[in-house]
Amino acid sequence: MTSAPTTLVIGASGTTGSRTAAQLTAGGHRVRAAGRRATPVAGTEHVPFDWYDPATHAAALDGVDRVYLIPPVGDSDPAATMLPFLQRARAAGVRRAVLLSSSAIPEGGPAVGKVHQALPGLFEQWAVLRPSWFMQNFTGTHAHALSIRDEGVIRTATGTGRVGFVDAEDIAAVAVRALTDEQAPNTDLVLTGPEALGHDDIATIITEVTGRPVVHHRLDYGQLRDRLTTQGVPVEFAAMLAGMDRAIAEGAEDRVTGTVHRLTGRPPRTFRSLLEREARYSG
C-alpha cells in the first residue's frame, strides 16, 4: 500500500503559496509548507527553506512527489538558483512540478522564462502558471494598495491600457488542479480574471464599493521611472517596472482567457466581488 503523495509548496507564506497550501489541505492533501519563516496555514508540515541555502533543500524534498515553485523574489537570474534544485528534486523522486511565472514572461524569456523552458525536460508531469496582474495589488501591502489607503491615488504609466486582473484565490485553485489531477496539464496556462480593466476602471470600482474616493493619476514612462528611483528602487529595476506599465499602455495585457473556468469548473472572480468579499471580512 502506497502512502498519499506529499506536495511541497515553496513560498508557502506568500500571496499564492499560502492560498495553494490552504486549498490543498482543505481538499485532504498532504502538504509540506516551505519557507524562510513559519507559515500560518493550519494542517501543514512546515520546513525551513531558502533558495540560496542548499543545506535546506534535502529535508524539504524528502518523501515529496510533487512541488509548487515560487521563484526567489527579486532575483534577475532565478534559473541559476532554481535549475540545480530542480535537478536535485527529480533525482529525489519528484514527479510533477508546477511553476508560478507571469503572463508578461514567455517561455525562454528573461528571468523565470528560462526555468519555464527547462521544466518539460526535467519532469514528465508539469505546468507553468502565467497569471496576469494580481487583484491583491490593490488590497494588500503593494505600493498601489498603500497609495490608495494613504492618498486615494493610483499612479501608473499604463494610460488607458487594460489588464485582465486575476484573483490570487483563482490562481491557487488552478495550481491545486495542476498539482493533483490525475494528469498534469503539461503546458503553460495564461490566467486572467473575467474582464480586462484599465486603472481608471479600478479606481471607479474601489470608489463605488468602499465609498472612499480614488483616482488614477497617469504618468509617462520617465515620470514613473524617476518617481520609483526617488523612493529607493534601483535604477534598472525602476526602468523595468516602468517598462511593464508602458507595455500595458500598448495593449500587452488586454486579454481574458477561459483557463480558470476550464480547470476549476467555475468562472473567475470579478474585481468588484473581491472587494465586496474583503469588505465583508473586514467587518
N, C-alpha and C positions, 0 to 999 in steps of 0.2 A: 504494500500500500504506500503510495507516494504522498508526501506532505503537501499542503496547499502552497502554491507559489508565493514568494515574498517579493514585493515591489519596493525598490529603493527609490525614494523621492529626494533628489538633491535640490537644496534650496527650499526646504520644507517650511521655512518661516516667511517666505516671500509671497508676492501677490498671487501667482498661480500655483506655486508649490504647496502653500498651506491649504488652498481650496482643493487641489487634487488629492492631497493626503486625507483631508476630511471626507471627501466624497468616496474615495476608495474604502476607507474604514467604515463609513455608513453602509456601504454595499457588502460588508463582510469580508473584505480582502485584507490580507496581512501586509502591513506597511512598516518599512524601516525609514524613519524620517532623519535625513542627514543635513547637517549644517553646522556653522561655527557657534551657534547658540541654540539652546534647547527650544524645541517647538512646542507651542501650547496645544497642538492637536491631540485630543484625547484618543486613547486606544492605539496609539502608535508607539513603536520602539524607537527611541532617539539614539543616534550615534554621532559623535563628533566627526565633522568632515570639513576639510579645507582643500580646495583645488590645488593650492600651491604647497601642500604638505603631503607627499606620497605616503608618509607613515600612517596617515589616517585612512588610506584607501582600502587596505586589506580587510579591516573589520567591517567597513561599510559594505563590501562586496560578498562577504562570507554568507553562503547559502541563498544568495539573491538570484532570481532568474529573469527579472526584467527591471528596467530603470527609466526614470523620468529625469531628463537632463536640463537643468537651468545653467546656462553658461556663466562663467565668472564675470561679475559686474565690472564694467569699465575697462576690460582687457581688450586692447586693439587687435590682438592676435590670439584669440582663445583656442585656435586649433593646436598651437604649440603645447598648450597645457592639457587640452581635452583628449587629443588623439592617443597619447600614451596611456591615459586612464582607460579609454575605451578598448584598447588592445588588451589591457590587463583584465578588463571586465569580461571580454569574450573568452579569454583563457580561463577565467574563474567560473565559467558556466552560464553567464548571462546570455539569454537567447533573444531578448527583444529590447530595443531601445527607442524611446520617444523623445525627440529633441524639441525644445522651445526655441524658435527662431523669430522671424518677423516678416510681415508681408512686404516690407521695403528691401529685404535682402534675398536675392535669388540664389539658387544652387550654384556653388562655385564663386559666389560674390565675395565681398570683403567680410572680414571678421568671421561670424559663425557660419557664413555661407560655405566656407571651406570644410567645416565639420559636416554640414548637410551633404556635401558632395562625397565625403568619405563614408558616411553611415551605411549605405547599401552594400559596400564591400566588406564591412565588418560584421554585420548581423543579417541573418536570413529574414528576420521579422523586425520591421522598423516603421517609423513615421516621423515626419517633420511638421510641427505645427507652426504656421506662419500667420499669426493673428495681426489684424490691423491695430491701430492705436487703442489703448485701454480706456474704457469709460471711467475707470477708477482714477485716471489722471486728474479728474475734476472733483473728486470727493475724498481723496486720501491725503498723502503728505507731499505729493508732486507740487512743483512750482506753480502750476496753474491753480491747483486747489488752494494753495496758500494765498495767492493774489486775489482769488475770488472772495475768500473769507476776510482778508485784511483790507482790500481796496474796492471790491466789487468790479474787478477788471480782469480780462483775459488778454494777454499780449502775445501776438503771433505775427509771423510773416507769411501766413497762409492765404491772405487775401480772401477771395471768395471760394477758394478750393474746398472741396468736400471730402469727408473721411467716413468710412464705414465702421465707426467706433464699435467696439465689442466689449461685452461684459466679461470680466475675468472668471466669473462663475461658469459662463458658457465655454470658455477656453478649457477650464478644468473638466467640464463634462465630456468634452471631446477627448481630452487626454485620458480620462478613465476608460472610454471605449477603445481608444487606440492601444492602451495597455492591457486590457482584459478580454476583448473579443477573441473568439477562437482563432481568427485570422487577423493579423495586423494589416493596416492599410497599405503598407509598402509603397508609400508615395508621400508627397508633401501636400498639406492641406491649408489653403488660404481661408482664414476665419474672419468673418465680419459680423456686425450686427445686421438688423433687418433694413436699415436705411442709411444713406450717406448724408451726413450733416456738415454744414460749414460752422465755423466758430461763432458766427452771428446767430445761427440756429441754436447752438449750445447755450449761448448767453440768454437767449429768449426763453428757452425751456427752464433753465435754472431760475430765472426771474419769476416765471409763472408758477413753478412748483413750490419754491421756497418763500416767495414774497419779497426776496432781497434783490434789489436792482443790480444787474450785472451787465456790463457792456464789453464788447470786443474792440480793443484798440489795435488797429492794423499798422504794423511796422514793415519796413522793407528789409531785405536780407542784411544789409550793412548795419542798420539800426539794431536789429536783434542780435547780431554777432557782437557788436560793440557793447550792448547792454549786458550780455552774458559775461563778457570778459571783465567788465567793471564789477561784476558780482563774484569774481574769483574763479570763473570757469576757464580752464586752459584754452589758449587761443585756437589750437587745432580742433579741440572738442567743440568749442563755441561755433566755429565755422561749420563743422559737421552738422550740429543741431540746427543752425540757421539754414543750411542747405537742405535738410529734410523738410523744413517748413516750405522752402521755395519749391521743392518737388511737389508738395501737396497743392500749392498755388497753381502749379502747372498741370494738375489733374492726376498725379501718380496714384493717389489713394481713392479716387472717385469710383468706387465699385462696391457691389454687395455680392455675396456668394450664398448658396444654399447649403453649405457644408455642415453648419451646426445642426440644422434641421435634419439633414440626411443621416448624420451619425447619431444624434441623440433622440430623434423622433419627436422633437418639439421645436417650435420656432425660437430663434434667439430673442433675448430681451431687448426692449427698446430703452433708449437713454431716459426717457420720461419715467418708465416703470421702475428703472433702477433708482432714480431719485426719490420716487414715491415710496419704494421699499425702504430705503435708508432713512427717510423721514419718519416712517412708522417705527423703525427700530430705535431711533434716537429719541422717541417719545414726543 
